[in-house]
Amino acid sequence: MYLALTRRGAGPSATRAAHRAAHFWLVSLAFAIAGTAAGASRLSAQVGHEHHDSTAAGEMPSMQGMPQRPFGIPMTRMGSGTTWLPDASPMRAWHFTAGSWMLMVHGDAFLQYDHQGGPRGDDQVGSVNWGMLMAMRPLAGGTLHLHGMASAEPLTIGKQGYPLLLQSGETFRGEPLHDRQHPHDLFMELSALYERPITQRLGLMVYAAPVGEPGIGPVAYMHRPSALNDPFAPLSHHWTDATHITYGVLTAGLFTRTLKLEGTLFNGREPDEDRYDFDFHALDSYGLRLSANPTPHWALAASYGYLEQPEGLHPEENQHRLGASVLHTVRLGRQGEWASALIYGGNKHVTPGGGESGRWEHSLMAESNLQLDGANTVFGRVEYVRKSAEDLVTPGAPGQEFDIGTLSLGYVRELADFRGATLGLGARGAVNLVPQTLEGVYGSRTPVGLALFLRVRPRLLGGAHAMDSEMHGGHMDGMTRHDGARHTEAVRP
């Protein structure tokens, strides 16, 4: 890991800065690992047997034993990094105890056949996947969270990523990727979050991550309930949530039961093509985010970020980024749920020192995931993005931009559940929209894509909707006080 920080062609000052950053993060990580190891040495013999046994009887795994967060904020509010989800969001995980620690394992694995049509399309059999371990415990009047997240995508879809028409962002063999989605890095998150009340209504949170997500943008797409069953990244990924893998993040914030204000320092550079190393640089980028959860069903956020040299092919450019999101989740009967999101992202490229400035490139996305019952789910996404000829690697005048879009629709059928996991079979189709000037490049103004997939993930935890006042009769002071710990609804997924 340490040797990977020394780049060929980097000057001595850059190398020394990378080494200092490496020492800082490795020492921080060592303390985090030591704390986890101390708890793991007292691993309880119950390792999930108690709540998995109830699953065999047709019950959901229980959320009993969850550490209580300040002001009764439920665990279901936790999104990616330090983002907030609606309290009524589902939580799918395995959990068990290790001494004073509560451990949770999250994840998704898709095995998909991906066909993207037209002269720019391709076919691939691969796997999009991620797994996450969360360790939580009370500490000094607050709650400590340690998160570790990884992906096997560098192996299962390769360095070039998976085919996805009109997608752009990052590089392959020194050239910009286009019409493909890059793989996630092996290390997606290694972070520590501490939160505690400082008055009866005001709390303080601090987040430090060698690999993590700064306090800008919406919840990352793989963690949004509205995108839960869609294996593919949005076309606006690098306009909204691509910073969810950032090598170096420090975030601090103040929060109440319904509001949070965060300030963040981070390394604004995108990960390089080596998906196994740690790309540390100076924390020279910054941002602010305001979040609000006015009811259990809504989560609102707005953010601004200034990214220093985000793109490896253009180290002379910095970037302004704006983001806004509205997330909504609601229960539908005993076994259904409906999660939706409306997300805006905007980028503006600038040269250092207030020199040349480009125009704002806007994106807008609406997506939804409708679980009809215990076995059937439909999902969809509509997007508009303004991308340049350079983004899409198409012929065009310097700075030429195109309005593009996509409409996708999918369906998942749950086939089986076993040992706390569910197996689903699904399909996703997309119709992409390009302007007439790109018709010759893509072979059509409406090139299409199709994917068939198998998906494995943990089942829904019992009590996962404990903060849904419409279903459970009002707010509770934390998940551990809700009788959902002994919830007996036979909800399969």
N, C-alpha and C positions, 0 to 999 in steps of 0.2 A: 504494500500500500504506500509506504513512504517513498520508495524509489520512483513510483509512478508520478510523483509530484514534480520531478525534474524534467522539464520539457526540452527537447532538442531545439536549439535556437533561442531559448530564453536567456535573458541577460542575468548577470550575477545578482542584481538587486531583486529581480523578479523571483529568482530561485530562492534567495534568502527569505523573501516574504512568504513564499509557498511553504518553506520549511517551518517558519514561525507559526503559520496557520496550522500546519500539520501537527506540531507539538501541542498547540492549544486544544485542538479537537481530539487528539488521541488521549491526552490527559483527562479531558472531560468525559470521554467515552469510557476510560478505564474506571473512573469513579462510578459511572452508571452501571457498568458490568459487575463491579464489585458489590454494589447494593443488590442487584438482581441475584447474584450468586449466593449472597448471604441468606436471602429469602428462600431460594430454591433448595438450599441444603436442608430446609425443614419441610420439604414437599409432603403434602398430605396424602395419605393413602387413598383418599376418596377420588382424586384425579378424574373427576367427572362421572364416577359410577353412579352417584346418588341421583343426579339429574338425568343421566342417560337412561337409567332404569325406568324413570317415569316416562321417558319418551316411548319405550317399548309398550307401555300401557296406553298409548294414544295421547300422552301429554307432551307439551313443549318443555324443553330444558328451562330450568328456573333461573331468574335473575337474583335469587336470594343471596345475600352475602356481598353485594356490591358496596364498595366504599361510598360513604355519603359525601357528595360534593357541596360546596358552599351554596347557601340559600335554597337548597333542595333542587338545584339544577340536575336533571337526570342524565344518565350516561348516554341515552339515545340522542342527546343534543350534539355529541361529539362527531364532527366531520373529519376531514383531512387536516393535518397540521393543527391550527387553532381555530378553524372555522366552526360555525354553528349550523346544525341542521334543525328542522322543526322537531319539537319534543315528541311529537306523535310518530316520528319515523321508526321504521322497523329496525331491529338489531339482530343480525344473524351471526352467531359465533358459538364456539365451544368455550366453556369457562370452568375453571377449577381453582382451588386454593393451594397456596404454598406458604405455610406459616401465616404471617401477617399480610402476605401478598394475595391479591386476587388477580388471576391470569386469564386472559381471553385470547383466543385464536380466531382471526378473521381471514377470509380469503375467497377467491374465485378462480376457477380454472375453466377455460373454454378450449375445446378441441374443434377447430373450424375448418371447413373448406370454403375458401374465399375466391370468388370469381368477379373480376372487374372487367367490363367489356370495352370494346373499341381499341384503336391502335395504341393507346396509352395504358391499357389495362393489362392484367396479368392474372395468373391462377396460383394458388398456394394452399397446401395443407399445413397447418401449424397450430400453435397454441398460444393464446393470450392469457396471462395468468399473473397473480400476485398473492402473497401470503403475509400476514401481519401478526405479530405477538405483542400484546399490551400487558404490562404489569402495573398494578395500582395498589397503593396502600395509604393509610392516613399517616401524616408526618407533621409534627410541630403545629398542630391546629389547622392544617390544610390537607390537601391531597396531592400526592406525587404520582405522575404517570411516566412510565418508560415505554417507548414505542420502538419496535424494530420491524422493518418491512422490506421484503425482497421479491424479486421476480426472476424466473428462469427464461424470460423472453430472449436474451442474447443467444440462447441455445435453441429455443423452440420456434422462433421466427427469424433468427439471424440478424446480422448487423444492418441489413438493408430494410428490415421491418416487413410489414405486411402490405399488400396492395390496397389502396384506397384512393379512388379517383378524386382529384382536385385537392388532395392533402399536400401540405408543405411544412417545412421546418426541419432544422438540423442538417447533417451532412452524411454522405457515404463516399469513402475514398476521395475526400477532399472536394466533392461536388455537392451542391444543394440537393437534398432529397425532394422529389416531387411525385405526386400520385402514389405515395406510399406513406405509411405512418411508422416512424422510427420505433425501435424497441425501447422499453424501459431499461434503465440500468439495473444491474444485479442488486445494488443497495439503493433502495428507494427511500428509506427513512431510518435514521438512528437518532432518537431525540429524547429529551426529558422536558416535561411540563410540570410546573408547580403552581397551584392556585390555593389561595386562602383568604378568608374574610379579614378586613382590617377595621371595619366598623360593622354595625348591625345590617347595613344595606350596601356596603361597598367592599369589593374584593380586589385583590391584586393577583395577576398571573405573569409568570415568566417562562419562556420557552427557549431552549438552547438545543441546537441540532447540528452535528457535523454533516448530516444529510437530512434535509427536512423541507418544510414549506414556509416561506415568509408570509407575513400578514397582509397579503394583497390578493385580489381575485376572489372568485367564488369557490365553493367546495369542489375539489378535483373530481372529474367526471366519473371515475370508477367508484367513488364513495357517495355519489348523489343517488338518493332513492329513485329519482326520475330517470336515471340511466342504468339502473341496476342490472337489467338483462341485455343491454346492448354491448356486444364485445368490442365495438369500434369507437375510436376517439372522434370527437367533433372536428369538423373542418376548421373551426375557430380555436383549436387547442392552443396555438401560439398567440392568440389574442386574449385569452382568458386565463387558463389554468396550467400552462406549461411549466410554471415555476414550482410545481408541486415536488419536483426533484431538484433541490438546490444544495450545493456543497458549501454550507456555511450560513447559518441563520441565527440571529438573536432577536427575540420579540418580547416586548413587555406591554402590559395593558391593565386598565382598570375596568371593572365590570360590576353590574348590579344583577338582579334577577332577570331583567329583560334587555339590558343594554351592555355593549362592550366597545371600548375604544382602544385600539392597538397601534403601537409604533414599532417598526421593524427595520433592522439593518441586515443586509445579506449580500452574498456574492451573486451578482446579476448575470453571470455568464452561463450559457447553456452547457450541459454536459457534452464532452467530446465523443468521438467515435469508439473509444475504448470503454466498453460498458462494464468493465470489472474494476476500474480504478477509482480513486477519490480525486476529484478535480477542485482542490482547494485554491482559493484566491482571496484577496483582500475583501473585507465586508464594506464595499464602497457604494452600494446601492441602498435605497431606503424607500419606505412607504408608510402609509396610514390606512387603517380600515375601521369603519364604524359598522357594527352589527346590531340588529334588533330582533328579538323574538316576542312580539306583542301578545301572541296567544300560542297554545301548544301546536297549532297547525301551520304557523307561518314563521319563516326565517328570512330576514331582509339584510342586505349588506351593500356597502358602497366603498370603493377603495381607489387610491392613487399610488402609483409606484414610479420611481425613477431607476432605470436599469442601466448600469455601466457596462458597455461593450457586451451586450447579450449574445450577439451572433459572431461565431468564430470567423466567418468569411468577411466580416466587416468590423474589424476592431476599432476603426475610426468613428464608428457610430454608437451613440447612446440612444435611449428610448424612454419616452413617457408612456405610461400605460394607465388607462382608466378602466374600472370595472364596476358593475352593478348587477345584483341578482335578487330574484324573488323566488323562494322555494315554498312549496305547499304540500302537505301530506295529510290525508284523512283516512280513517277506517271506513270500510264499506261492509256492514254486516259483521258476521263472525269470522269470515275467512278472507275477506277482500280488503284491498287498500288501493288508494289512488295517489300517486306522487307526481308532481309537475314542477317545472322550473322555467323561468324566463330570465335569460342571461345576456348582458351586453358587455362587450369588450372592445377597447379601442387602443391602437398603437400609433405613436408619432415618432419618427426617427429624427434625431438631431445630431449635429456634430459637436464635439466638446467645445466649451468656451462660448456657447451661444452663437455659433456660426450658422451654417445652412440648416434649414429645417424643412422637413417634408410635410405633406398633408396628413391629416388624421385618416387612418384606415379603420373603418368601423366593422363590427360584426354583431349580429343579433341571432339568438337561438331560443327556440321553445321546444321543450321535450317533455314526455309524459310516459309513465309506466302504470298501467291499469291491471291490477291483479283481480280477476273476476271472481275467483273462488280458490279453493285449495290446490287446483291443478292447472288452471288456465290463466295466462297473462298475455296481454298485448302491449306493445310499446312503440313509440314513434318519436321522430325528431324532424324539425324544420329549421333550416339555417340560411342565413345570408351573410356573406363575407366579401369584403373588398380586398382583392389580392393583386399584387403587381406582376408584370411579365417576368420579373426576376424570380419572384416566389414560385411561379408555376413553370419556370424555365421554358418559356415560349418566345417565339420571335415577336419583337415589338420595340417601340421606341423606348429609350431610357426613361424610367419613371412612369411608363404607361400602366394603367390599372384597369382591372376588370371586376364587374359585379357578378359573383357566382353564387350558387345556392344548391341545396340538396333537400330532398324529402325522402325520409326513410320510414319503414314500417316493419314491425317484426312480431313474432308470436313464439311463445314457449309453452310446451306441455310438460308438466312434471310426470316423470315415468315411475320413479321409485324414491323411497327414502330408506336410509340404513345408517345405523350408528351415529345418528345426529346429523347426517348429511342428506342432501337431496340431489337427484339426477334429473336434469331437464333436457329435452330435445327441442331445438328451436330453428327458426329461419328468419332471415332479415333481407329485405329488398330495398334498394335505393334508386331513385331517379335523380340524376344530377342536372343542373341547369347552367349552361354556359352561353355567353353572348355570341352573336353571329360571327364576330371576328375570330373566335376560337373553334368554330364548327369544323374547319378543316383539320385542326390539330387533334380533336377528340373524335372525329368521325361522325359526330351528331351534335345537335344542340341539347340532347337529353341522353347522354350516355348512362348506362345502368350498371348496377352492381348487385350481386347476390351472394349470400353466405348461408351455409347450413352448419349447425354446431350442436355439440353436446356440452352441457355446463354442469359442474359440480360445485357446491357451496354448502356451508353450514346451514342448519335449520334455524328458524326464528326462535329467539329466546323467549321464554315465558315472562310476562310483565313488560314486554318491549313497548307496549302502548299504554303504560301506566299513567302517563301524563296526558292522555287524551280525555279531556273533561267530558266530551260528549258521550264517550263509551263507559267512563268509569266514575262519573259523578263529581268531578272537580279536581283541583290541583292537590297533590300530595307533597309532603316534605321529603322527597327523595324516593328512589326506587325501593329501598329496603323497608319502607313502611307500607308499601302497597301489597294487597293480598294477591297481586299477580305473581308473587313468588310461589304460589301454589296454584297457578292458573291451570285449568284443565280443558281448555278449548282444544280440540283436535285439529290444529292448523298444520297442514303438512309442510309447506315451504317455509 
